[in-house]
Amino acid sequence: MKKSASPATIDEYLANVPEPHRSTLNKLRDIIRELAPPGTTEAISYGMPTFKYKGGLIAFGAFTKHCSLFPMSGRVIEKFQTELSRYKTSKGTIQFPVDQPPPKALIRKILKERVAQNEERKR
């Protein structure tokens, strides 16, 4: 990925990402925008494109050999362990190929869980 000053927006971040990473992350962004609840905002947090809804919701990023989805909750990765078995995961990240975002149905499940976690935390 190109190294430059920290981007101020997701558009700036993506402008510095080479293909095919950029197209993949744009698809992922579109899916998240479609599925996230009203009131969700976009930001750059820790240098990464982030969606916020009652706190951090989900983030993504491009790396040399993969792209990553950050559900901002290790519990999510544990809960969806079976669905995530085809991806390399760690406590806080889901790595996927640079040319193929995770399926929309999986992103929907992750977002639904994250929204529920954030809403519960805000109570």
Phi and psi restraints in degrees (range 20) as a CNS / XPLOR table:
assign (resid 1 and name C) (resid 2 and name N)
       (resid 2 and name CA) (resid 2 and name C) 1.0 -68.6 20.0 2
assign (resid 2 and name N) (resid 2 and name CA)
       (resid 2 and name C) (resid 3 and name N) 1.0 136.1 20.0 2
assign (resid 2 and name C) (resid 3 and name N)
       (resid 3 and name CA) (resid 3 and name C) 1.0 -95.7 20.0 2
assign (resid 3 and name N) (resid 3 and name CA)
       (resid 3 and name C) (resid 4 and name N) 1.0 126.5 20.0 2
assign (resid 3 and name C) (resid 4 and name N)
       (resid 4 and name CA) (resid 4 and name C) 1.0 -152.2 20.0 2
assign (resid 4 and name N) (resid 4 and name CA)
       (resid 4 and name C) (resid 5 and name N) 1.0 -177.3 20.0 2
assign (resid 4 and name C) (resid 5 and name N)
       (resid 5 and name CA) (resid 5 and name C) 1.0 -57.6 20.0 2
assign (resid 5 and name N) (resid 5 and name CA)
       (resid 5 and name C) (resid 6 and name N) 1.0 152.2 20.0 2
assign (resid 5 and name C) (resid 6 and name N)
       (resid 6 and name CA) (resid 6 and name C) 1.0 -54.6 20.0 2
assign (resid 6 and name N) (resid 6 and name CA)
       (resid 6 and name C) (resid 7 and name N) 1.0 131.4 20.0 2
assign (resid 6 and name C) (resid 7 and name N)
       (resid 7 and name CA) (resid 7 and name C) 1.0 -70.0 20.0 2
assign (resid 7 and name N) (resid 7 and name CA)
       (resid 7 and name C) (resid 8 and name N) 1.0 150.8 20.0 2
assign (resid 7 and name C) (resid 8 and name N)
       (resid 8 and name CA) (resid 8 and name C) 1.0 -93.9 20.0 2
assign (resid 8 and name N) (resid 8 and name CA)
       (resid 8 and name C) (resid 9 and name N) 1.0 -21.3 20.0 2
assign (resid 8 and name C) (resid 9 and name N)
       (resid 9 and name CA) (resid 9 and name C) 1.0 -137.6 20.0 2
assign (resid 9 and name N) (resid 9 and name CA)
       (resid 9 and name C) (resid 10 and name N) 1.0 165.5 20.0 2
assign (resid 9 and name C) (resid 10 and name N)
       (resid 10 and name CA) (resid 10 and name C) 1.0 -64.7 20.0 2
assign (resid 10 and name N) (resid 10 and name CA)
       (resid 10 and name C) (resid 11 and name N) 1.0 -36.9 20.0 2
assign (resid 10 and name C) (resid 11 and name N)
       (resid 11 and name CA) (resid 11 and name C) 1.0 -58.9 20.0 2
assign (resid 11 and name N) (resid 11 and name CA)
       (resid 11 and name C) (resid 12 and name N) 1.0 -43.4 20.0 2
assign (resid 11 and name C) (resid 12 and name N)
       (resid 12 and name CA) (resid 12 and name C) 1.0 -64.0 20.0 2
assign (resid 12 and name N) (resid 12 and name CA)
       (resid 12 and name C) (resid 13 and name N) 1.0 -41.9 20.0 2
assign (resid 12 and name C) (resid 13 and name N)
       (resid 13 and name CA) (resid 13 and name C) 1.0 -58.1 20.0 2
assign (resid 13 and name N) (resid 13 and name CA)
       (resid 13 and name C) (resid 14 and name N) 1.0 -51.9 20.0 2
assign (resid 13 and name C) (resid 14 and name N)
       (resid 14 and name CA) (resid 14 and name C) 1.0 -65.0 20.0 2
assign (resid 14 and name N) (resid 14 and name CA)
       (resid 14 and name C) (resid 15 and name N) 1.0 -30.7 20.0 2
assign (resid 14 and name C) (resid 15 and name N)
       (resid 15 and name CA) (resid 15 and name C) 1.0 -62.0 20.0 2
assign (resid 15 and name N) (resid 15 and name CA)
       (resid 15 and name C) (resid 16 and name N) 1.0 -24.7 20.0 2
assign (resid 15 and name C) (resid 16 and name N)
       (resid 16 and name CA) (resid 16 and name C) 1.0 -97.3 20.0 2
assign (resid 16 and name N) (resid 16 and name CA)
       (resid 16 and name C) (resid 17 and name N) 1.0 7.1 20.0 2
assign (resid 16 and name C) (resid 17 and name N)
       (resid 17 and name CA) (resid 17 and name C) 1.0 -101.6 20.0 2
assign (resid 17 and name N) (resid 17 and name CA)
       (resid 17 and name C) (resid 18 and name N) 1.0 129.0 20.0 2
assign (resid 17 and name C) (resid 18 and name N)
       (resid 18 and name CA) (resid 18 and name C) 1.0 -75.2 20.0 2
assign (resid 18 and name N) (resid 18 and name CA)
       (resid 18 and name C) (resid 19 and name N) 1.0 164.7 20.0 2
assign (resid 18 and name C) (resid 19 and name N)
       (resid 19 and name CA) (resid 19 and name C) 1.0 -77.8 20.0 2
assign (resid 19 and name N) (resid 19 and name CA)
       (resid 19 and name C) (resid 20 and name N) 1.0 151.5 20.0 2
assign (resid 19 and name C) (resid 20 and name N)
       (resid 20 and name CA) (resid 20 and name C) 1.0 -84.7 20.0 2
assign (resid 20 and name N) (resid 20 and name CA)
       (resid 20 and name C) (resid 21 and name N) 1.0 -1.4 20.0 2
assign (resid 20 and name C) (resid 21 and name N)
       (resid 21 and name CA) (resid 21 and name C) 1.0 -52.8 20.0 2
assign (resid 21 and name N) (resid 21 and name CA)
       (resid 21 and name C) (resid 22 and name N) 1.0 -46.6 20.0 2
assign (resid 21 and name C) (resid 22 and name N)
       (resid 22 and name CA) (resid 22 and name C) 1.0 -59.4 20.0 2
assign (resid 22 and name N) (resid 22 and name CA)
       (resid 22 and name C) (resid 23 and name N) 1.0 -47.9 20.0 2
assign (resid 22 and name C) (resid 23 and name N)
       (resid 23 and name CA) (resid 23 and name C) 1.0 -62.1 20.0 2
assign (resid 23 and name N) (resid 23 and name CA)
       (resid 23 and name C) (resid 24 and name N) 1.0 -40.6 20.0 2
assign (resid 23 and name C) (resid 24 and name N)
       (resid 24 and name CA) (resid 24 and name C) 1.0 -63.5 20.0 2
assign (resid 24 and name N) (resid 24 and name CA)
       (resid 24 and name C) (resid 25 and name N) 1.0 -45.4 20.0 2
assign (resid 24 and name C) (resid 25 and name N)
       (resid 25 and name CA) (resid 25 and name C) 1.0 -69.6 20.0 2
assign (resid 25 and name N) (resid 25 and name CA)
       (resid 25 and name C) (resid 26 and name N) 1.0 -32.1 20.0 2
assign (resid 25 and name C) (resid 26 and name N)
       (resid 26 and name CA) (resid 26 and name C) 1.0 -64.8 20.0 2
assign (resid 26 and name N) (resid 26 and name CA)
       (resid 26 and name C) (resid 27 and name N) 1.0 -40.1 20.0 2
assign (resid 26 and name C) (resid 27 and name N)
       (resid 27 and name CA) (resid 27 and name C) 1.0 -62.5 20.0 2
assign (resid 27 and name N) (resid 27 and name CA)
       (resid 27 and name C) (resid 28 and name N) 1.0 -44.5 20.0 2
assign (resid 27 and name C) (resid 28 and name N)
       (resid 28 and name CA) (resid 28 and name C) 1.0 -61.4 20.0 2
assign (resid 28 and name N) (resid 28 and name CA)
       (resid 28 and name C) (resid 29 and name N) 1.0 -43.9 20.0 2
assign (resid 28 and name C) (resid 29 and name N)
       (resid 29 and name CA) (resid 29 and name C) 1.0 -59.4 20.0 2
assign (resid 29 and name N) (resid 29 and name CA)
       (resid 29 and name C) (resid 30 and name N) 1.0 -44.9 20.0 2
assign (resid 29 and name C) (resid 30 and name N)
       (resid 30 and name CA) (resid 30 and name C) 1.0 -60.8 20.0 2
assign (resid 30 and name N) (resid 30 and name CA)
       (resid 30 and name C) (resid 31 and name N) 1.0 -41.8 20.0 2
assign (resid 30 and name C) (resid 31 and name N)
       (resid 31 and name CA) (resid 31 and name C) 1.0 -63.4 20.0 2
assign (resid 31 and name N) (resid 31 and name CA)
       (resid 31 and name C) (resid 32 and name N) 1.0 -46.5 20.0 2
assign (resid 31 and name C) (resid 32 and name N)
       (resid 32 and name CA) (resid 32 and name C) 1.0 -62.4 20.0 2
assign (resid 32 and name N) (resid 32 and name CA)
       (resid 32 and name C) (resid 33 and name N) 1.0 -44.3 20.0 2
assign (resid 32 and name C) (resid 33 and name N)
       (resid 33 and name CA) (resid 33 and name C) 1.0 -58.1 20.0 2
assign (resid 33 and name N) (resid 33 and name CA)
       (resid 33 and name C) (resid 34 and name N) 1.0 -41.7 20.0 2
assign (resid 33 and name C) (resid 34 and name N)
       (resid 34 and name CA) (resid 34 and name C) 1.0 -66.6 20.0 2
assign (resid 34 and name N) (resid 34 and name CA)
       (resid 34 and name C) (resid 35 and name N) 1.0 -39.9 20.0 2
assign (resid 34 and name C) (resid 35 and name N)
       (resid 35 and name CA) (resid 35 and name C) 1.0 -92.8 20.0 2
assign (resid 35 and name N) (resid 35 and name CA)
       (resid 35 and name C) (resid 36 and name N) 1.0 -22.2 20.0 2
assign (resid 35 and name C) (resid 36 and name N)
       (resid 36 and name CA) (resid 36 and name C) 1.0 -68.9 20.0 2
assign (resid 36 and name N) (resid 36 and name CA)
       (resid 36 and name C) (resid 37 and name N) 1.0 149.7 20.0 2
assign (resid 36 and name C) (resid 37 and name N)
       (resid 37 and name CA) (resid 37 and name C) 1.0 -68.8 20.0 2
assign (resid 37 and name N) (resid 37 and name CA)
       (resid 37 and name C) (resid 38 and name N) 1.0 158.4 20.0 2
assign (resid 37 and name C) (resid 38 and name N)
       (resid 38 and name CA) (resid 38 and name C) 1.0 -56.5 20.0 2
assign (resid 38 and name N) (resid 38 and name CA)
       (resid 38 and name C) (resid 39 and name N) 1.0 143.4 20.0 2
assign (resid 38 and name C) (resid 39 and name N)
       (resid 39 and name CA) (resid 39 and name C) 1.0 95.4 20.0 2
assign (resid 39 and name N) (resid 39 and name CA)
       (resid 39 and name C) (resid 40 and name N) 1.0 -5.3 20.0 2
assign (resid 39 and name C) (resid 40 and name N)
       (resid 40 and name CA) (resid 40 and name C) 1.0 -72.3 20.0 2
assign (resid 40 and name N) (resid 40 and name CA)
       (resid 40 and name C) (resid 41 and name N) 1.0 136.9 20.0 2
assign (resid 40 and name C) (resid 41 and name N)
       (resid 41 and name CA) (resid 41 and name C) 1.0 -119.1 20.0 2
assign (resid 41 and name N) (resid 41 and name CA)
       (resid 41 and name C) (resid 42 and name N) 1.0 159.1 20.0 2
assign (resid 41 and name C) (resid 42 and name N)
       (resid 42 and name CA) (resid 42 and name C) 1.0 -104.0 20.0 2
assign (resid 42 and name N) (resid 42 and name CA)
       (resid 42 and name C) (resid 43 and name N) 1.0 145.3 20.0 2
assign (resid 42 and name C) (resid 43 and name N)
       (resid 43 and name CA) (resid 43 and name C) 1.0 -156.7 20.0 2
assign (resid 43 and name N) (resid 43 and name CA)
       (resid 43 and name C) (resid 44 and name N) 1.0 171.6 20.0 2
assign (resid 43 and name C) (resid 44 and name N)
       (resid 44 and name CA) (resid 44 and name C) 1.0 -108.6 20.0 2
assign (resid 44 and name N) (resid 44 and name CA)
       (resid 44 and name C) (resid 45 and name N) 1.0 123.9 20.0 2
assign (resid 44 and name C) (resid 45 and name N)
       (resid 45 and name CA) (resid 45 and name C) 1.0 -131.8 20.0 2
assign (resid 45 and name N) (resid 45 and name CA)
       (resid 45 and name C) (resid 46 and name N) 1.0 126.7 20.0 2
assign (resid 45 and name C) (resid 46 and name N)
       (resid 46 and name CA) (resid 46 and name C) 1.0 55.3 20.0 2
assign (resid 46 and name N) (resid 46 and name CA)
       (resid 46 and name C) (resid 47 and name N) 1.0 33.9 20.0 2
assign (resid 46 and name C) (resid 47 and name N)
       (resid 47 and name CA) (resid 47 and name C) 1.0 77.9 20.0 2
assign (resid 47 and name N) (resid 47 and name CA)
       (resid 47 and name C) (resid 48 and name N) 1.0 6.2 20.0 2
assign (resid 47 and name C) (resid 48 and name N)
       (resid 48 and name CA) (resid 48 and name C) 1.0 -116.9 20.0 2
assign (resid 48 and name N) (resid 48 and name CA)
       (resid 48 and name C) (resid 49 and name N) 1.0 145.9 20.0 2
assign (resid 48 and name C) (resid 49 and name N)
       (resid 49 and name CA) (resid 49 and name C) 1.0 -61.6 20.0 2
assign (resid 49 and name N) (resid 49 and name CA)
       (resid 49 and name C) (resid 50 and name N) 1.0 126.4 20.0 2
assign (resid 49 and name C) (resid 50 and name N)
       (resid 50 and name CA) (resid 50 and name C) 1.0 -134.8 20.0 2
assign (resid 50 and name N) (resid 50 and name CA)
       (resid 50 and name C) (resid 51 and name N) 1.0 143.3 20.0 2
assign (resid 50 and name C) (resid 51 and name N)
       (resid 51 and name CA) (resid 51 and name C) 1.0 -110.4 20.0 2
assign (resid 51 and name N) (resid 51 and name CA)
       (resid 51 and name C) (resid 52 and name N) 1.0 135.5 20.0 2
assign (resid 51 and name C) (resid 52 and name N)
       (resid 52 and name CA) (resid 52 and name C) 1.0 -121.9 20.0 2
assign (resid 52 and name N) (resid 52 and name CA)
       (resid 52 and name C) (resid 53 and name N) 1.0 136.0 20.0 2
assign (resid 52 and name C) (resid 53 and name N)
       (resid 53 and name CA) (resid 53 and name C) 1.0 -151.6 20.0 2
assign (resid 53 and name N) (resid 53 and name CA)
       (resid 53 and name C) (resid 54 and name N) 1.0 106.7 20.0 2
assign (resid 53 and name C) (resid 54 and name N)
       (resid 54 and name CA) (resid 54 and name C) 1.0 54.1 20.0 2
assign (resid 54 and name N) (resid 54 and name CA)
       (resid 54 and name C) (resid 55 and name N) 1.0 40.7 20.0 2
assign (resid 54 and name C) (resid 55 and name N)
       (resid 55 and name CA) (resid 55 and name C) 1.0 116.4 20.0 2
assign (resid 55 and name N) (resid 55 and name CA)
       (resid 55 and name C) (resid 56 and name N) 1.0 -177.6 20.0 2
assign (resid 55 and name C) (resid 56 and name N)
       (resid 56 and name CA) (resid 56 and name C) 1.0 -62.1 20.0 2
assign (resid 56 and name N) (resid 56 and name CA)
       (resid 56 and name C) (resid 57 and name N) 1.0 133.6 20.0 2
assign (resid 56 and name C) (resid 57 and name N)
       (resid 57 and name CA) (resid 57 and name C) 1.0 -108.0 20.0 2
assign (resid 57 and name N) (resid 57 and name CA)
       (resid 57 and name C) (resid 58 and name N) 1.0 -57.7 20.0 2
assign (resid 57 and name C) (resid 58 and name N)
       (resid 58 and name CA) (resid 58 and name C) 1.0 -162.4 20.0 2
assign (resid 58 and name N) (resid 58 and name CA)
       (resid 58 and name C) (resid 59 and name N) 1.0 151.1 20.0 2
assign (resid 58 and name C) (resid 59 and name N)
       (resid 59 and name CA) (resid 59 and name C) 1.0 -140.1 20.0 2
assign (resid 59 and name N) (resid 59 and name CA)
       (resid 59 and name C) (resid 60 and name N) 1.0 167.2 20.0 2
assign (resid 59 and name C) (resid 60 and name N)
       (resid 60 and name CA) (resid 60 and name C) 1.0 -147.4 20.0 2
assign (resid 60 and name N) (resid 60 and name CA)
       (resid 60 and name C) (resid 61 and name N) 1.0 166.2 20.0 2
assign (resid 60 and name C) (resid 61 and name N)
       (resid 61 and name CA) (resid 61 and name C) 1.0 -163.0 20.0 2
assign (resid 61 and name N) (resid 61 and name CA)
       (resid 61 and name C) (resid 62 and name N) 1.0 161.4 20.0 2
assign (resid 61 and name C) (resid 62 and name N)
       (resid 62 and name CA) (resid 62 and name C) 1.0 -109.4 20.0 2
assign (resid 62 and name N) (resid 62 and name CA)
       (resid 62 and name C) (resid 63 and name N) 1.0 138.9 20.0 2
assign (resid 62 and name C) (resid 63 and name N)
       (resid 63 and name CA) (resid 63 and name C) 1.0 -132.5 20.0 2
assign (resid 63 and name N) (resid 63 and name CA)
       (resid 63 and name C) (resid 64 and name N) 1.0 169.9 20.0 2
assign (resid 63 and name C) (resid 64 and name N)
       (resid 64 and name CA) (resid 64 and name C) 1.0 -54.2 20.0 2
assign (resid 64 and name N) (resid 64 and name CA)
       (resid 64 and name C) (resid 65 and name N) 1.0 -48.7 20.0 2
assign (resid 64 and name C) (resid 65 and name N)
       (resid 65 and name CA) (resid 65 and name C) 1.0 -111.6 20.0 2
assign (resid 65 and name N) (resid 65 and name CA)
       (resid 65 and name C) (resid 66 and name N) 1.0 4.2 20.0 2
assign (resid 65 and name C) (resid 66 and name N)
       (resid 66 and name CA) (resid 66 and name C) 1.0 -161.9 20.0 2
assign (resid 66 and name N) (resid 66 and name CA)
       (resid 66 and name C) (resid 67 and name N) 1.0 172.4 20.0 2
assign (resid 66 and name C) (resid 67 and name N)
       (resid 67 and name CA) (resid 67 and name C) 1.0 -116.3 20.0 2
assign (resid 67 and name N) (resid 67 and name CA)
       (resid 67 and name C) (resid 68 and name N) 1.0 158.4 20.0 2
assign (resid 67 and name C) (resid 68 and name N)
       (resid 68 and name CA) (resid 68 and name C) 1.0 -131.7 20.0 2
assign (resid 68 and name N) (resid 68 and name CA)
       (resid 68 and name C) (resid 69 and name N) 1.0 147.9 20.0 2
assign (resid 68 and name C) (resid 69 and name N)
       (resid 69 and name CA) (resid 69 and name C) 1.0 -114.3 20.0 2
assign (resid 69 and name N) (resid 69 and name CA)
       (resid 69 and name C) (resid 70 and name N) 1.0 130.9 20.0 2
assign (resid 69 and name C) (resid 70 and name N)
       (resid 70 and name CA) (resid 70 and name C) 1.0 -114.8 20.0 2
assign (resid 70 and name N) (resid 70 and name CA)
       (resid 70 and name C) (resid 71 and name N) 1.0 102.4 20.0 2
assign (resid 70 and name C) (resid 71 and name N)
       (resid 71 and name CA) (resid 71 and name C) 1.0 -76.7 20.0 2
assign (resid 71 and name N) (resid 71 and name CA)
       (resid 71 and name C) (resid 72 and name N) 1.0 -1.4 20.0 2
assign (resid 71 and name C) (resid 72 and name N)
       (resid 72 and name CA) (resid 72 and name C) 1.0 59.8 20.0 2
assign (resid 72 and name N) (resid 72 and name CA)
       (resid 72 and name C) (resid 73 and name N) 1.0 27.6 20.0 2
assign (resid 72 and name C) (resid 73 and name N)
       (resid 73 and name CA) (resid 73 and name C) 1.0 -164.3 20.0 2
assign (resid 73 and name N) (resid 73 and name CA)
       (resid 73 and name C) (resid 74 and name N) 1.0 116.9 20.0 2
assign (resid 73 and name C) (resid 74 and name N)
       (resid 74 and name CA) (resid 74 and name C) 1.0 -64.1 20.0 2
assign (resid 74 and name N) (resid 74 and name CA)
       (resid 74 and name C) (resid 75 and name N) 1.0 -28.0 20.0 2
assign (resid 74 and name C) (resid 75 and name N)
       (resid 75 and name CA) (resid 75 and name C) 1.0 -62.0 20.0 2
assign (resid 75 and name N) (resid 75 and name CA)
       (resid 75 and name C) (resid 76 and name N) 1.0 -34.0 20.0 2
assign (resid 75 and name C) (resid 76 and name N)
       (resid 76 and name CA) (resid 76 and name C) 1.0 -64.9 20.0 2
assign (resid 76 and name N) (resid 76 and name CA)
       (resid 76 and name C) (resid 77 and name N) 1.0 -44.5 20.0 2
assign (resid 76 and name C) (resid 77 and name N)
       (resid 77 and name CA) (resid 77 and name C) 1.0 -64.3 20.0 2
assign (resid 77 and name N) (resid 77 and name CA)
       (resid 77 and name C) (resid 78 and name N) 1.0 -39.4 20.0 2
assign (resid 77 and name C) (resid 78 and name N)
       (resid 78 and name CA) (resid 78 and name C) 1.0 -64.2 20.0 2
assign (resid 78 and name N) (resid 78 and name CA)
       (resid 78 and name C) (resid 79 and name N) 1.0 -45.4 20.0 2
assign (resid 78 and name C) (resid 79 and name N)
       (resid 79 and name CA) (resid 79 and name C) 1.0 -62.5 20.0 2
assign (resid 79 and name N) (resid 79 and name CA)
       (resid 79 and name C) (resid 80 and name N) 1.0 -38.4 20.0 2
assign (resid 79 and name C) (resid 80 and name N)
       (resid 80 and name CA) (resid 80 and name C) 1.0 -105.2 20.0 2
assign (resid 80 and name N) (resid 80 and name CA)
       (resid 80 and name C) (resid 81 and name N) 1.0 29.6 20.0 2
assign (resid 80 and name C) (resid 81 and name N)
       (resid 81 and name CA) (resid 81 and name C) 1.0 -52.4 20.0 2
assign (resid 81 and name N) (resid 81 and name CA)
       (resid 81 and name C) (resid 82 and name N) 1.0 -43.5 20.0 2
assign (resid 81 and name C) (resid 82 and name N)
       (resid 82 and name CA) (resid 82 and name C) 1.0 -65.1 20.0 2
assign (resid 82 and name N) (resid 82 and name CA)
       (resid 82 and name C) (resid 83 and name N) 1.0 -48.3 20.0 2
assign (resid 82 and name C) (resid 83 and name N)
       (resid 83 and name CA) (resid 83 and name C) 1.0 -65.3 20.0 2
assign (resid 83 and name N) (resid 83 and name CA)
       (resid 83 and name C) (resid 84 and name N) 1.0 -25.4 20.0 2
assign (resid 83 and name C) (resid 84 and name N)
       (resid 84 and name CA) (resid 84 and name C) 1.0 -93.5 20.0 2
assign (resid 84 and name N) (resid 84 and name CA)
       (resid 84 and name C) (resid 85 and name N) 1.0 3.6 20.0 2
assign (resid 84 and name C) (resid 85 and name N)
       (resid 85 and name CA) (resid 85 and name C) 1.0 -60.8 20.0 2
assign (resid 85 and name N) (resid 85 and name CA)
       (resid 85 and name C) (resid 86 and name N) 1.0 -24.4 20.0 2
assign (resid 85 and name C) (resid 86 and name N)
       (resid 86 and name CA) (resid 86 and name C) 1.0 -82.2 20.0 2
assign (resid 86 and name N) (resid 86 and name CA)
       (resid 86 and name C) (resid 87 and name N) 1.0 -6.4 20.0 2
assign (resid 86 and name C) (resid 87 and name N)
       (resid 87 and name CA) (resid 87 and name C) 1.0 -110.0 20.0 2
assign (resid 87 and name N) (resid 87 and name CA)
       (resid 87 and name C) (resid 88 and name N) 1.0 154.4 20.0 2
assign (resid 87 and name C) (resid 88 and name N)
       (resid 88 and name CA) (resid 88 and name C) 1.0 -79.5 20.0 2
assign (resid 88 and name N) (resid 88 and name CA)
       (resid 88 and name C) (resid 89 and name N) 1.0 126.9 20.0 2
assign (resid 88 and name C) (resid 89 and name N)
       (resid 89 and name CA) (resid 89 and name C) 1.0 -128.2 20.0 2
assign (resid 89 and name N) (resid 89 and name CA)
       (resid 89 and name C) (resid 90 and name N) 1.0 160.7 20.0 2
assign (resid 89 and name C) (resid 90 and name N)
       (resid 90 and name CA) (resid 90 and name C) 1.0 -139.5 20.0 2
assign (resid 90 and name N) (resid 90 and name CA)
       (resid 90 and name C) (resid 91 and name N) 1.0 -168.8 20.0 2
assign (resid 90 and name C) (resid 91 and name N)
       (resid 91 and name CA) (resid 91 and name C) 1.0 -55.7 20.0 2
assign (resid 91 and name N) (resid 91 and name CA)
       (resid 91 and name C) (resid 92 and name N) 1.0 -33.3 20.0 2
assign (resid 91 and name C) (resid 92 and name N)
       (resid 92 and name CA) (resid 92 and name C) 1.0 -130.5 20.0 2
assign (resid 92 and name N) (resid 92 and name CA)
       (resid 92 and name C) (resid 93 and name N) 1.0 7.0 20.0 2
assign (resid 92 and name C) (resid 93 and name N)
       (resid 93 and name CA) (resid 93 and name C) 1.0 -140.8 20.0 2
assign (resid 93 and name N) (resid 93 and name CA)
       (resid 93 and name C) (resid 94 and name N) 1.0 151.9 20.0 2
assign (resid 93 and name C) (resid 94 and name N)
       (resid 94 and name CA) (resid 94 and name C) 1.0 -122.2 20.0 2
assign (resid 94 and name N) (resid 94 and name CA)
       (resid 94 and name C) (resid 95 and name N) 1.0 115.1 20.0 2
assign (resid 94 and name C) (resid 95 and name N)
       (resid 95 and name CA) (resid 95 and name C) 1.0 -94.1 20.0 2
assign (resid 95 and name N) (resid 95 and name CA)
       (resid 95 and name C) (resid 96 and name N) 1.0 138.0 20.0 2
assign (resid 95 and name C) (resid 96 and name N)
       (resid 96 and name CA) (resid 96 and name C) 1.0 -139.1 20.0 2
assign (resid 96 and name N) (resid 96 and name CA)
       (resid 96 and name C) (resid 97 and name N) 1.0 160.9 20.0 2
assign (resid 96 and name C) (resid 97 and name N)
       (resid 97 and name CA) (resid 97 and name C) 1.0 -59.4 20.0 2
assign (resid 97 and name N) (resid 97 and name CA)
       (resid 97 and name C) (resid 98 and name N) 1.0 149.8 20.0 2
assign (resid 97 and name C) (resid 98 and name N)
       (resid 98 and name CA) (resid 98 and name C) 1.0 -64.3 20.0 2
assign (resid 98 and name N) (resid 98 and name CA)
       (resid 98 and name C) (resid 99 and name N) 1.0 -15.5 20.0 2
assign (resid 98 and name C) (resid 99 and name N)
       (resid 99 and name CA) (resid 99 and name C) 1.0 -116.3 20.0 2
assign (resid 99 and name N) (resid 99 and name CA)
       (resid 99 and name C) (resid 100 and name N) 1.0 14.5 20.0 2
assign (resid 99 and name C) (resid 100 and name N)
       (resid 100 and name CA) (resid 100 and name C) 1.0 -154.3 20.0 2
assign (resid 100 and name N) (resid 100 and name CA)
       (resid 100 and name C) (resid 101 and name N) 1.0 103.9 20.0 2
assign (resid 100 and name C) (resid 101 and name N)
       (resid 101 and name CA) (resid 101 and name C) 1.0 -71.2 20.0 2
assign (resid 101 and name N) (resid 101 and name CA)
       (resid 101 and name C) (resid 102 and name N) 1.0 160.0 20.0 2
assign (resid 101 and name C) (resid 102 and name N)
       (resid 102 and name CA) (resid 102 and name C) 1.0 -58.3 20.0 2
assign (resid 102 and name N) (resid 102 and name CA)
       (resid 102 and name C) (resid 103 and name N) 1.0 155.8 20.0 2
assign (resid 102 and name C) (resid 103 and name N)
       (resid 103 and name CA) (resid 103 and name C) 1.0 -63.1 20.0 2
assign (resid 103 and name N) (resid 103 and name CA)
       (resid 103 and name C) (resid 104 and name N) 1.0 149.1 20.0 2
assign (resid 103 and name C) (resid 104 and name N)
       (resid 104 and name CA) (resid 104 and name C) 1.0 -55.3 20.0 2
assign (resid 104 and name N) (resid 104 and name CA)
       (resid 104 and name C) (resid 105 and name N) 1.0 -39.9 20.0 2
assign (resid 104 and name C) (resid 105 and name N)
       (resid 105 and name CA) (resid 105 and name C) 1.0 -62.0 20.0 2
assign (resid 105 and name N) (resid 105 and name CA)
       (resid 105 and name C) (resid 106 and name N) 1.0 -38.1 20.0 2
assign (resid 105 and name C) (resid 106 and name N)
       (resid 106 and name CA) (resid 106 and name C) 1.0 -70.1 20.0 2
assign (resid 106 and name N) (resid 106 and name CA)
       (resid 106 and name C) (resid 107 and name N) 1.0 -42.2 20.0 2
assign (resid 106 and name C) (resid 107 and name N)
       (resid 107 and name CA) (resid 107 and name C) 1.0 -62.3 20.0 2
assign (resid 107 and name N) (resid 107 and name CA)
       (resid 107 and name C) (resid 108 and name N) 1.0 -39.5 20.0 2
assign (resid 107 and name C) (resid 108 and name N)
       (resid 108 and name CA) (resid 108 and name C) 1.0 -58.1 20.0 2
assign (resid 108 and name N) (resid 108 and name CA)
       (resid 108 and name C) (resid 109 and name N) 1.0 -47.1 20.0 2
assign (resid 108 and name C) (resid 109 and name N)
       (resid 109 and name CA) (resid 109 and name C) 1.0 -61.5 20.0 2
assign (resid 109 and name N) (resid 109 and name CA)
       (resid 109 and name C) (resid 110 and name N) 1.0 -44.7 20.0 2
assign (resid 109 and name C) (resid 110 and name N)
       (resid 110 and name CA) (resid 110 and name C) 1.0 -63.2 20.0 2
assign (resid 110 and name N) (resid 110 and name CA)
       (resid 110 and name C) (resid 111 and name N) 1.0 -46.4 20.0 2
assign (resid 110 and name C) (resid 111 and name N)
       (resid 111 and name CA) (resid 111 and name C) 1.0 -62.8 20.0 2
assign (resid 111 and name N) (resid 111 and name CA)
       (resid 111 and name C) (resid 112 and name N) 1.0 -42.8 20.0 2
assign (resid 111 and name C) (resid 112 and name N)
       (resid 112 and name CA) (resid 112 and name C) 1.0 -59.2 20.0 2
assign (resid 112 and name N) (resid 112 and name CA)
       (resid 112 and name C) (resid 113 and name N) 1.0 -43.4 20.0 2
assign (resid 112 and name C) (resid 113 and name N)
       (resid 113 and name CA) (resid 113 and name C) 1.0 -65.9 20.0 2
assign (resid 113 and name N) (resid 113 and name CA)
       (resid 113 and name C) (resid 114 and name N) 1.0 -43.4 20.0 2
assign (resid 113 and name C) (resid 114 and name N)
       (resid 114 and name CA) (resid 114 and name C) 1.0 -65.1 20.0 2
assign (resid 114 and name N) (resid 114 and name CA)
       (resid 114 and name C) (resid 115 and name N) 1.0 -41.2 20.0 2
assign (resid 114 and name C) (resid 115 and name N)
       (resid 115 and name CA) (resid 115 and name C) 1.0 -60.3 20.0 2
assign (resid 115 and name N) (resid 115 and name CA)
       (resid 115 and name C) (resid 116 and name N) 1.0 -46.4 20.0 2
assign (resid 115 and name C) (resid 116 and name N)
       (resid 116 and name CA) (resid 116 and name C) 1.0 -60.7 20.0 2
assign (resid 116 and name N) (resid 116 and name CA)
       (resid 116 and name C) (resid 117 and name N) 1.0 -42.1 20.0 2
assign (resid 116 and name C) (resid 117 and name N)
       (resid 117 and name CA) (resid 117 and name C) 1.0 -62.9 20.0 2
assign (resid 117 and name N) (resid 117 and name CA)
       (resid 117 and name C) (resid 118 and name N) 1.0 -45.6 20.0 2
assign (resid 117 and name C) (resid 118 and name N)
       (resid 118 and name CA) (resid 118 and name C) 1.0 -66.1 20.0 2
assign (resid 118 and name N) (resid 118 and name CA)
       (resid 118 and name C) (resid 119 and name N) 1.0 -40.3 20.0 2
assign (resid 118 and name C) (resid 119 and name N)
       (resid 119 and name CA) (resid 119 and name C) 1.0 -65.8 20.0 2
assign (resid 119 and name N) (resid 119 and name CA)
       (resid 119 and name C) (resid 120 and name N) 1.0 -39.1 20.0 2
assign (resid 119 and name C) (resid 120 and name N)
       (resid 120 and name CA) (resid 120 and name C) 1.0 -64.5 20.0 2
assign (resid 120 and name N) (resid 120 and name CA)
       (resid 120 and name C) (resid 121 and name N) 1.0 -42.3 20.0 2
assign (resid 120 and name C) (resid 121 and name N)
       (resid 121 and name CA) (resid 121 and name C) 1.0 -64.2 20.0 2
assign (resid 121 and name N) (resid 121 and name CA)
       (resid 121 and name C) (resid 122 and name N) 1.0 -33.1 20.0 2
assign (resid 121 and name C) (resid 122 and name N)
       (resid 122 and name CA) (resid 122 and name C) 1.0 -77.6 20.0 2
assign (resid 122 and name N) (resid 122 and name CA)
       (resid 122 and name C) (resid 123 and name N) 1.0 -12.6 20.0 2
